[in-house]
Amino acid sequence: MNKTRLEAFSDGVLAIIITIMILEIKVPQGHEFADLKPLIAKFLSYILSFVYVGIYWNNHHYLIHGMTKINGKILWANLHLLFWLSLIPLATGWMGEHNFAKASMTLYGVILFLSSVAYFILQRIIIVNEGENSVLAKAIGRDLKGYVSSVLYILGIVFSFYSEWVSGAAYFIVALLWLIPDKRIEKVFASKN
């Protein structure tokens, strides 16, 4: 299979995920700015999830860009990742509807954590397929960001039982961590061309 087909399918699923999330935000009945107030939590949860989906889309691009061949394991690992990402709209909607209630923050963290595990699995399968000396393996290196993210997700899940604000802060920090471009990865891929 051509990697272009895998990338196109993944891009389509991620676009649908974003579309589903925005469709959860209904237009208010009133015509005053005050009528927007009930949408604040929904909009904030949408922004956070939009950023997360964007981060996965961006990083997925680098995974695909670094591949030279595809096999069945990669296809299934990619579907596994897309499965967990497809649950983000559920947790996003629940958080927004219930003003970041503790249970919704727990579910959100579990989905984010399992998405990161699925991404790690896909990444490892691609590296094994490409070889430990591949461009992708060099670009990822020790994956310190990935490990730090996992720890923060687990802390966010644990703290969600006590304080949704601490939990939300952990998820927000992970998003900020990944929003900062990794120059090392861009440099390795640039040197390949």
HELIX and SHEET records of a PDB file:
HELIX    1   1 LYS A    3  LEU A   23  1                                  21    
HELIX    2   2 PHE A   33  LEU A   39  5                                   7    
HELIX    3   3 ILE A   40  HIS A   65  1                                  26    
HELIX    4   4 GLY A   72  SER A   86  1                                  15    
HELIX    5   5 ILE A   88  GLU A   97  1                                  10    
HELIX    6   6 LYS A  102  GLU A  130  1                                  29    
HELIX    7   7 VAL A  135  ILE A  140  1                                   6    
HELIX    8   8 LEU A  144  PHE A  159  1                                  16    
HELIX    9   9 GLU A  164  LEU A  179  1                                  16    
HELIX   10  10 LYS A  183  LYS A  192  1                                  10    
END                                                                             
